[in-house]
Amino acid sequence: MELYLVQHGEAKSEQEDPARPLTDRGRDDAVRVARVARRSGLRLATIHHSGKLRARQTAEILAAELVPEGEPSQLDGLAPNDDPRLAQQAIEKLHWPALLVGHLPHLSRL
């Protein structure tokens, strides 16, 4: 089992935009991470993300560079305050190697 955990890129504040999309810096950081991962030879079967816009945008940037076998998709149990056991149950059913884009504090507990 190969599982990679990635925190979403920097997002706008809720006051700036309630949907909290990535900032320009967040997009640039995600592109840099994706390019380093590609150059290191990382190959993925799947990329999954939480239902939050910032996680989906980060996953799409990673997918554009890493070209997994399928499109990035939402995975239940990856929201910031979800119980990590929910994600664990979903993770056990994934195709490997897989990458998850999520949030803190959830990723640190996962």
N, C-alpha and C positions, 0 to 999 in steps of 0.2 A: 504494500500500500504506500503510495506516494501522495501526500497531501500538503499543499502549500496554502498558507494563510496570508492574506494581504489586507491591510487596512485601507479603506477608501482614501482618495486624495483629499486635500484640504477643500472644505465646503464653505459656501457663503453662510453668513449668520442667518438665523431665523428672521431677524428684523429686516435684513437686507432682501431676503427672498425666502418665504415660508417653505418652498419646495426644497431648499438647500442644495442646489446644484453645485458642481465643482467650480472653484475659482480658476482663474487663469493659471495661477501657481499650482493648484491641485491637478489640473490637466497636464501641465508641464512635468510635474513630478511623476505622474502615472506613466507618461510616455517614457521618461528616463528609466523607470523601473522595468517597464516592458522591454525596452531595447537591451538593457543589461541581461535580463532573463533570456531573451532570444539569442544574444551573443554567447551566453554560457551554454547554449544547447538545450534549454528546457523545452520539452515536448509534453503537450497536455492532451488528454482525451476530452476533458470538460472544464468549463469555467462556470461557477455559480456565484450568485450575489444575493444580498438581502433585497427586500422590496423597496428600499430607499433609493431615491434618484441618484445620489452621490455614489452609492455602491454600484448601481447599474452602469453609470457612466465610466467608472473606473474599470469595471469588467469589460466593457466594450473597447476601451483603449487597449487593455491587455490582449484581448482577442484579436484586435487588428494587427498586432505585432507577432503574437505567438501562434495564431491560426490553429486553434484546437479543432478536434474532429466535428464538433457541433457549435451552434450559436450559444452565447452565454445565456443562462436561464436563472430564474429566481428559485431559491431554495428556502423552504420554510425553516424557521428556527435560527436565522442569522441576524435578526433585528437586535439593536443595541442592548435591550434588556431581556431578551429571551433566555429561557433556561437552556444551558448548553446541552443538556440531555436530549432536547428536541433535535438539535443539529446533529448530535452523535447518531441518532437513529437514522436520519436522512443520509448521513455520510457513509454509513455501512452499505448503502445501496448504490453508491456512485460508481461510474466507470473510472478507472485509474489510468494514468495519474490525473489528479484533479486539483483545481485551485479554487479557493473560496475568497470572495471579497466581502468583508464585513466591517464591523465597528468595534471600538472600545466602549465599554469594558468587556463586551462579549468575547472577543477573540482571545483576550488574556485568560478568561475562564475556560474557554474551549480547549 
